[in-house]
């Protein structure tokens, strides 16, 4: 058995706690834009959706992709 220090670490998978923290940071940073993120289970398209005041919107297959798109459009927190 090899020591645990020699085990290669993988980057975290998209989603989970990292996405939750990014989502909270984006919503907080852009509170004046009333950023709303909708889960695929309840969205009309069955995909991740986001809308914000001023007519902005984004749609993506994964939460990670959606958050990256929002950050590119609105700016990173």
N, C-alpha and C positions, 0 to 999 in steps of 0.2 A: 504494500500500500504506500502510495506516495504522500508526502506531507502536503497539507492543504495550501501552503504558500506557493507550491509549484503548479497549482491548478490555474489555468488561464481564466481570467475573468471576462465575462461577456458584458457588452453594454446592456443597460436595462431595455427590456422590450417596450415598444411604444404602447402607451396606455398606462393604466394603474396610477400609482402615487405621483409619478413625474408629470403625467398629463393633468392630473387634478391640481397640482401646484401651479402649473403653467396656465391652466384655465382660470384659476382664482386670480393669479397675477394679472392676466390680460383684462378680465372683467373689472378688477379694481383700478387698473391704470387707465382704463377707458370708460369709467363710470359715467362721464358726461355724455357718452355716445349710446348709453343704454344697450350694451352688448348682451345679446341673448343667444345662448348656445343650446341646441336641441338634440337630444339623443336619437339615434335611428329608430328606436322602438316607438317613439311618439311623433316623429317627423313625418310630414306628408310624403317625402321622397323615399323614405326608408334608409336614408344616409344621414351622416352628421351634417347639421345645418347651423348657420349663424346669421343673425341679422343685427343691424344697429341703426340708430337714427340717421337720417340723411339719405335713406334708401340703400344703404350698403348691405350686401349679403355674400355668403360663401357657402359652398357645399363640397363635401369630401367623403371618401370612402372610410377613412379612419379618423379618429379624434386627433391623432398626432398631425396628420396632413392638414386638417382643418385649423388647428392652432397655429401651424406654420404659415398657412395662408393668411389668417387674420393678422398675425404679427407682421408679415410682409406688407400688408395693406395699411394697417393702422399704426405700426411701430411697436417695437418691443418695449415691455415695461422697464 
